[in-house]
Amino acid sequence: MQNIDAYRLKWIAVTGMFLNHVAMALREVVPFALQFPLYAAGGLTFPIMAFLAVEGYRRTSDLKKYLLRLLAFGLVAQVPYMAAFREYGFALNIMFTIALGILLLLLYDRMKTRILFGAIFALALVASMAFDWAVIGIIMMLLYRAIPGESKRRILPGVASGIFYAAFVGIAALNLHRMSSDPGAEELVAQFEASFMGMEMLLPALAFPVGMFAAAFLLKGYSGERGKPMKYFFYVFYPLHLAVLAGIALALGLADPSALGL
């Protein structure tokens, strides 16, 4: 796909996010045959969002206002986020991931001592384990800023991150299979199987890199043009759709109201 503007990229990212979140929040009732395409659609989302966030960072006239908007809507979205993804453990939502990435880009551009920046980035990697997309998120954003050559900058972060993600899922699955034969590891195995890393979720989890590779293809065709404005649409849609999914989960009896503080 050639000559695709930011407006269309955002719609693709939002659609992929929604489909993926349906699979995650309602996985008990979503047919297994649908999980692979839904997760693959979700893999499209963050590479596109990360790339456009870096573009926004490079072009914004008010970085402070940009960061405050991310943090404000991140706070609004956090409760719906935790309610929708109650089974996956605590994590800060994607708004916080992008905000952390933007702060790191600012340090990358302004700090003259690369050793010091490396130390800060290493600490950020550890901290990012409590964020959505964990270490992959901020690494991808830095790659979208640092890689020289426009074509490589658009393609390599998504491809490299997809390969890393697939390798991580594969290694985790092999370890889970090995631990499943150890009677002393029953509790740890149960914790794995309660998350998307359970063996029954291996195929959908491996679908994510498919979407990430597809995102690299789409970004290659980015025209550099903004297209129609949709400045606040994503900020509003993000917490709203999470709240709706959490409500559906409650209505279907897939979530315990007391676990959500209700």
N, C-alpha and C positions, 0 to 999 in steps of 0.2 A: 504494500500500500504506500503510495507516494503522495507528497504534498498534503499531509494531514496536519491540521492546525491544533493548537492547544485545547480549544473548545472540544473538538472531537476526541482527543486523547483523554480529557477529563471524563467525558461520558463513558468511554470504554472502561476507564479505571473504576468509576462509580458502579457501573453495571457488574463488573467482575467482583468488586467488593461485596455487593449485595448478594449475589448468587453464592459466593463463598460463605458469607455469614449465615445464610439460610442453612447450608449444609452443616455448619458448626453448631449453631444454636438449636437446630431441630434434627440433629443427626439420628435420633432414635426412631424418627418416622420417615426420614428421607430414604427412599430405596437405594440399596447399595449400588445399583447400576447407574444411578444419577450422580453419585458422589465424585467419581473421577472427573466428569466434565465440570461440575460445580467447583471443585477444588482447582482444576486447571484454570478456570476463569478467574479465580481468586489470585492465582499466581501472576496474572497480568497487572494487578492493582499497584502494589508498592513500587515496582521499578518505574512505572509511569509517574506515580505520585512523587517519588524521590527525585526523578529527573526534573519535573516541573517545579518542585520546591527549590532545587538548586538554581533553575532558571529565574525563579522569583527572587531568590536571594541576590542574584547577580544584577537584577534589573530594578528592584524596589527602591523607592526614594525615601522610605521610612522603615528601616529594618526593625527599630524598636516597636513600632506599631504592629508590624508583621508578627513578631515574636509574641507580643501580648495577646494578639488575636488567637494564635495557636494555643497558648496556655489557657486562655479564658474558655474557649470551646472544648479544650481537653478536660477541664474541670467539669463542665456541664455534661460531657459525654461519659465520665468515668463510672458513675453509678449504673447507667444503662449498659455500659460495656461489661461491667462485672456481673450484672444480672443476666445478660444474654449468654455469656460464656462462663457460667458459674462452675462448670466441671473442669475448667482448664487451669485453675489456680489464679493467684493474684498477678496482675500485670498492669502497667500503665498503658493507656491506649495510644493509638498511632499518632495523635496530635502531639503528645509528649515526645515520641520518637523523632518526629520531624523537627520539633523545637530543639531537642538536644543536637541533632545533626546540624542545624543551622548555626548553633553556638560553636560547634566544632569547626565549621567552615570559616567562621569569623576569626577564630584563633589561628587556623591554618593560614589564612591570608595575612594576618597581622603580626604573628609571632616570628621573629627572626631566628630564634634558636630552635632548630628542628628537633634536637634531642629533648628539649623541654616539652615541645608539642607532642612528641612521641610518648612521653611519660603521661601527659594529660590524656591523650587518646587511649592509652592502655587502661587507665582508670575508668574512662568513659565506657570502654568495652565491658569491663566488669559490672559497672552500674547498669548498663543496657540490658543485662540479663533479666531485669525487672520490668522491661519495656516490651511492647508488642514488636515483633520481628527481631528482638534481641540484637545480637552482635551484627547480624547481616544488615540490619537497617542503616546503622550509622556508617558502616563500611561502604555500603553501596552509595550513600550520599557523598562521601569523601571521594570515591572513585569518579563519580559524575562531575566532580569539580576538578580533580587533579590530573586525570588522564589527558595527555596532549593529543591533538588531532581530533577533529569533530566526529568523524566516522567511528573511530575507536572509542571515543568517549560515550557515544550513544549505545554501542553494541556490547562492549566488554563487561561493564558492571553487571548487567542482567544475566549474561551467559555465565560469567564466573560465579556469581552468586547462586545461580541455578545448579551448577555442578557441585558447589559446596553443599547446598541444601540436600541434594540427592545423595551425596556421599554420607552426610550426617544421618539422614533417615536410614540409609542402608546399614551403617555401622550400628546404630541404635537397635534396629530390628534384629541383627545378628546377635547382639549382646542379649536382647530379650529372649531370643530362642535358646541361647546357651544357658541363661539363668533359669529358664522355665523347667529345666531338668534338675535344678538344685533345690531340694526341699527347704533349705535354710534361707532361700531368697524369695519365698512366697509373697511376703509383704511388699517387697520392692517390685516384683513382677505385677502385683495388683495395682500398684501406683502407676506403672507404665501403661497398663491396659485401660486404666481409667482416663487416660489422656489420648490425644490423637496418635500417640506413638504405639498404641496397642496393635497387635498383629492384624486385627480385623480392619484397622484403618491404614494399613501400610500402603495399599494401592492408591487410595485417595491422597495420602501424604506425598507420594511420589508424583502425583499429578501436578503439584505446585510448580516444580521446575519446568514443566511443559509450558505453563503460562508465562513463566519468567523468560524463557527463550522466545516466545511469541512477542512479548513486550519489547525485547531488543529489536526484533524485526520491525515493529510498529514505530519505534523511536528513530530508526534509521530513515523512515520516510517523513519525519517531522519537518514541517515547512519553516519553522521559526516564527510563524505568525500566531497572534493571540486568538483570532477568531472572535466569536460572540462572547461577551463578558458573562461570567457566572461566578462572580467574586464570592458571594456568601452562600451559594447553593450547597456546596459540599459541607461547609461548616454547620449548616442547619440540618442537612440530610443525615449526617453521620450520627449524632445522638438520637435523632428521631427514629431512624430505622432500627437502631439497637433497642430502643424502648418498645417498639412494635413487636420485634422478634421475642423479646423477653416476655411481653404480654401474651403472645401466642403460646409460648412454652408453658406459661402458667395456666392458660385456658385449657391446654391439652393434658395437663397433669404431668408435664415433663420436668417441672421444677417444684421444689418445696418452698412455699411462700415464707416459712419461718427462716429458711436459709438465706433469703434475700432481705431479711429484716422487715417483712410485711406481716 
